Amino acid sequence: MRHTLLGMTTVQSLERGLRILDALVEADADPMRRGRGVPLAALAAELDVHKTTALRLVGTLVASDYAAPADGHGYVLGPAMRRDANLAIGTVRLRRAARPFLEQLVDLTGECAHAAVADGARALVIDDVETDNPLRVVPTSGRHVALHCTSAGKCLLTWGLADIPATLPGRTPRTITAPDALRAHLDTIRDQGYAFDDEENDTHTRCISAPVYGPNGAAIGCIGIDAPSVRLTIDRVPGAAAHVVDVARRLSLALATARSA
């Protein structure tokens, strides 16, 4: 056991197991690494232990279905981490880290702020912070939203965290329902660095989202704002988007700094 600054103790093997899961979650969030597995040597180096110790630790995770051998070599997240548990380890950590930055977004823009991740064919809003403005978009943490017509969903699509849905149902007259048009729109989003929902999911709501990157440089989710269209007018969008992009950048930096600490 190891003593912490608060006088509590941590179980070293449990801590190492969580660090292995953290590494597998990061690899799973990277489209280029997903499915290839994290090599045993890389896990041993991450933990600063011998490969036999790393093998014993990851073997315990495999036996409990939290990890699984990858095709060829290495390890990936196991079925226990892929059940419909909306708040897996990486998501919980993102939500915890994002909260003060969402509060900053509310202070900067006067609008409700959200954090979201990909969850299959939808986006999952993992946290919301409300504004004090009486006229506001009432948030609900834990809700699922469409990928093709929300700023969060389009942000996740643009940065490779989800695939374009097979069907693109119209929600409002502004919803993009043609796959080719959506692909072109996603290119624009990537170029400008943020996604904008111009009353595409709700005729009275505009939203802006920007990607958040993990310590390995891959996008892991997004944060943004939701606002009534009467207040987030088109002329206000560039300024509000600049705040969203900047706060997302600082959250990404905080995640990278925490990982290297």
C-alpha positions as CSV (number, residue, x, y, z in Angstrom):
1,M,0.0,0.0,0.0
2,R,1.1,3.6,-0.6
3,H,0.2,6.6,1.6
4,T,-1.3,9.7,0.0
5,L,-1.1,13.3,1.1
6,L,-4.5,13.0,2.8
7,G,-3.4,10.1,4.9
8,M,-5.4,7.6,2.9
9,T,-3.8,4.6,1.2
10,T,-4.0,3.2,-2.3
11,V,-3.6,-0.4,-3.3
12,Q,-0.7,-0.5,-5.7
13,S,-2.0,-3.4,-7.9
14,L,-5.4,-1.7,-8.2
15,E,-3.8,1.6,-9.1
16,R,-1.7,-0.1,-11.8
17,G,-4.8,-1.9,-13.1
18,L,-6.6,1.4,-13.5
19,R,-3.6,2.8,-15.3
20,I,-3.7,-0.1,-17.7
21,L,-7.4,0.6,-18.4
22,D,-6.6,4.2,-18.9
23,A,-4.0,3.3,-21.6
24,L,-6.6,1.0,-23.3
25,V,-9.2,3.7,-23.2
26,E,-6.9,6.2,-24.8
27,A,-6.0,3.7,-27.5
28,D,-9.6,3.0,-28.1
29,A,-10.4,6.7,-28.5
30,D,-7.8,7.0,-31.3
31,P,-9.2,5.8,-34.7
32,M,-5.7,4.9,-35.9
33,R,-4.9,2.7,-32.9
34,R,-8.4,1.3,-32.1
35,G,-8.5,-2.5,-32.5
36,R,-4.7,-2.9,-32.9
37,G,-4.1,-3.3,-29.2
38,V,-1.6,-1.8,-26.8
39,P,1.5,-4.0,-26.7
40,L,2.5,-5.6,-23.4
41,A,5.9,-3.9,-23.6
42,A,4.1,-0.5,-23.8
43,L,2.0,-1.3,-20.8
44,A,5.1,-2.4,-18.8
45,A,6.8,0.8,-19.8
46,E,3.8,2.9,-18.8
47,L,3.8,1.2,-15.3
48,D,7.6,1.1,-15.0
49,V,7.5,-2.6,-14.2
50,H,8.8,-5.8,-15.7
51,K,6.8,-7.4,-18.5
52,T,6.0,-10.4,-16.3
53,T,4.4,-8.1,-13.7
54,A,2.4,-6.3,-16.5
55,L,1.3,-9.6,-17.9
56,R,0.0,-10.7,-14.5
57,L,-1.9,-7.4,-14.1
58,V,-3.5,-7.4,-17.5
59,G,-4.2,-11.1,-17.1
60,T,-6.5,-10.3,-14.2
61,L,-8.3,-7.7,-16.3
62,V,-8.7,-10.2,-19.1
63,A,-10.1,-12.8,-16.7
64,S,-12.8,-10.3,-15.6
65,D,-13.5,-9.2,-19.2
66,Y,-12.2,-5.6,-18.6
67,A,-9.5,-6.2,-21.2
68,A,-9.1,-8.7,-24.1
69,P,-6.2,-9.9,-26.3
70,A,-6.1,-8.0,-29.6
71,D,-5.8,-9.7,-33.0
72,G,-2.1,-10.2,-33.5
73,H,-0.6,-8.7,-30.3
74,G,-1.4,-6.5,-27.4
75,Y,-4.6,-5.8,-25.6
76,V,-7.8,-3.8,-26.1
77,L,-10.8,-3.0,-24.0
78,G,-12.9,-6.0,-23.1
79,P,-16.6,-6.6,-23.2
80,A,-17.2,-5.4,-19.7
81,M,-16.0,-2.0,-20.8
82,R,-18.2,-2.1,-23.8
83,R,-21.5,-2.8,-22.2
84,D,-24.1,-0.1,-22.2
85,A,-22.4,1.7,-19.3
86,N,-22.6,5.3,-20.5
87,L,-19.9,6.5,-18.1
88,A,-16.8,4.3,-18.7
89,I,-13.5,5.3,-17.1
90,G,-12.4,7.7,-19.8
91,T,-15.8,9.4,-19.9
92,V,-15.9,9.9,-16.1
93,R,-12.4,11.5,-16.2
94,L,-13.3,13.8,-19.0
95,R,-16.5,14.8,-17.2
96,R,-14.6,15.6,-14.0
97,A,-11.9,17.5,-15.9
98,A,-14.4,19.4,-18.0
99,R,-16.6,20.8,-15.3
100,P,-14.5,24.0,-14.4
101,F,-14.1,24.7,-18.1
102,L,-17.8,24.4,-18.7
103,E,-18.3,26.9,-15.9
104,Q,-15.8,29.2,-17.6
105,L,-17.8,28.9,-20.9
106,V,-21.0,29.9,-19.1
107,D,-19.2,33.0,-17.6
108,L,-17.8,34.0,-20.9
109,T,-20.8,33.5,-23.1
110,G,-23.8,33.7,-20.8
111,E,-25.1,30.5,-22.2
112,C,-25.5,26.9,-21.0
113,A,-22.5,24.7,-21.6
114,H,-22.2,21.0,-22.4
115,A,-19.6,18.2,-22.7
116,A,-20.3,15.2,-25.0
117,V,-18.8,12.0,-26.2
118,A,-19.7,9.5,-28.9
119,D,-21.9,6.6,-27.9
120,G,-22.6,4.4,-30.8
121,A,-24.9,6.0,-33.4
122,R,-25.6,9.0,-31.1
123,A,-23.8,11.6,-29.0
124,L,-24.0,11.4,-25.2
125,V,-24.1,14.6,-23.2
126,I,-22.1,13.7,-20.1
127,D,-22.3,17.1,-18.3
128,D,-24.2,20.4,-18.5
129,V,-23.8,23.7,-16.7
130,E,-26.7,26.1,-16.7
131,T,-26.6,29.9,-17.1
132,D,-28.5,32.2,-14.8
133,N,-30.3,33.8,-17.7
134,P,-34.1,33.2,-17.4
135,L,-34.4,32.5,-21.1
136,R,-32.1,29.5,-21.7
137,V,-31.9,26.1,-23.3
138,V,-32.7,23.8,-20.3
139,P,-29.9,21.1,-20.3
140,T,-30.2,17.5,-19.2
141,S,-27.0,15.6,-18.5
142,G,-27.1,12.0,-19.7
143,R,-29.3,12.7,-22.7
144,H,-28.5,11.3,-26.2
145,V,-28.7,13.6,-29.2
146,A,-28.4,13.0,-33.0
147,L,-25.1,13.1,-34.7
148,H,-26.0,14.8,-38.0
149,C,-28.0,17.8,-36.8
150,T,-26.4,18.9,-33.4
151,S,-23.2,20.8,-32.9
152,A,-21.9,18.1,-30.5
153,G,-22.8,15.3,-33.0
154,K,-21.3,17.0,-36.0
155,C,-18.1,17.8,-34.0
156,L,-17.8,14.1,-33.1
157,L,-18.3,13.1,-36.7
158,T,-15.8,15.6,-38.0
159,W,-13.0,14.4,-35.7
160,G,-13.6,10.7,-36.4
161,L,-15.3,9.7,-33.1
162,A,-18.4,8.4,-34.9
163,D,-19.6,7.3,-38.3
164,I,-22.2,9.2,-40.4
165,P,-25.6,7.5,-39.7
166,A,-27.2,5.4,-42.4
167,T,-30.3,7.7,-42.3
168,L,-30.4,11.5,-41.7
169,P,-33.9,12.4,-40.7
170,G,-35.0,16.0,-41.0
171,R,-35.7,17.6,-37.7
172,T,-36.2,21.2,-39.0
173,P,-36.2,22.8,-42.4
174,R,-32.4,23.5,-41.8
175,T,-31.4,19.9,-41.1
176,I,-28.9,18.4,-43.6
177,T,-30.4,15.2,-44.8
178,A,-28.1,14.4,-47.8
179,P,-25.0,12.4,-47.0
180,D,-22.8,14.2,-49.6
181,A,-23.9,17.6,-48.3
182,L,-23.2,16.5,-44.8
183,R,-19.7,15.3,-45.7
184,A,-18.9,18.6,-47.3
185,H,-20.3,20.4,-44.3
186,L,-18.0,18.3,-42.0
187,D,-15.0,19.5,-44.1
188,T,-16.0,23.1,-43.4
189,I,-16.3,22.3,-39.7
190,R,-12.8,20.9,-39.7
191,D,-11.4,23.9,-41.5
192,Q,-13.0,26.4,-39.0
193,G,-12.3,24.3,-35.9
194,Y,-15.8,24.2,-34.5
195,A,-19.2,22.8,-35.3
196,F,-22.3,25.1,-35.5
197,D,-25.9,23.9,-35.3
198,D,-28.0,26.7,-36.9
199,E,-31.5,25.6,-35.8
200,E,-30.9,22.2,-37.4
201,N,-32.2,20.2,-34.4
202,D,-34.6,22.7,-32.9
203,T,-36.0,25.8,-34.7
204,H,-35.3,28.0,-31.6
205,T,-31.8,26.8,-30.7
206,R,-28.3,27.4,-31.9
207,C,-25.3,25.5,-30.6
208,I,-21.5,25.6,-31.0
209,S,-19.1,22.7,-30.1
210,A,-15.3,22.3,-30.4
211,P,-13.2,19.1,-30.0
212,V,-11.3,18.2,-26.9
213,Y,-8.1,16.2,-27.3
214,G,-6.6,13.6,-25.0
215,P,-3.0,13.3,-23.9
216,N,-2.2,11.3,-27.1
217,G,-3.4,14.1,-29.4
218,A,-6.5,12.3,-30.5
219,A,-10.0,13.8,-30.1
220,I,-11.9,12.2,-27.3
221,G,-15.1,14.4,-27.1
222,C,-16.3,18.0,-27.3
223,I,-17.5,20.9,-25.3
224,G,-19.8,23.7,-26.3
225,I,-22.7,26.0,-25.7
226,D,-26.5,25.8,-26.3
227,A,-28.4,29.1,-26.7
228,P,-31.8,30.5,-27.7
229,S,-31.6,31.7,-31.3
230,V,-33.0,35.1,-30.3
231,R,-29.8,35.7,-28.2
232,L,-27.2,33.8,-30.1
233,T,-27.8,35.7,-33.3
234,I,-25.7,35.0,-36.4
235,D,-23.5,38.1,-35.8
236,R,-22.7,36.8,-32.3
237,V,-21.6,33.4,-33.5
238,P,-17.9,34.1,-34.4
239,G,-17.2,35.7,-31.0
240,A,-19.0,32.9,-29.1
241,A,-17.2,30.3,-31.2
242,A,-13.8,31.8,-30.4
243,H,-14.6,31.4,-26.7
244,V,-15.6,27.7,-27.2
245,V,-12.5,26.9,-29.2
246,D,-10.2,28.6,-26.7
247,V,-11.8,26.9,-23.7
248,A,-11.7,23.5,-25.5
249,R,-8.0,24.1,-26.2
250,R,-7.2,24.9,-22.6
251,L,-9.2,21.8,-21.4
252,S,-7.1,19.7,-23.8
253,L,-3.9,21.2,-22.4
254,A,-5.1,20.5,-18.9
255,L,-5.7,16.8,-19.8
256,A,-2.3,16.5,-21.3
257,T,-0.6,18.1,-18.3
258,A,-2.5,15.9,-15.8
259,R,-1.4,12.8,-17.8
260,S,2.2,13.8,-17.8
261,A,2.3,14.8,-14.1
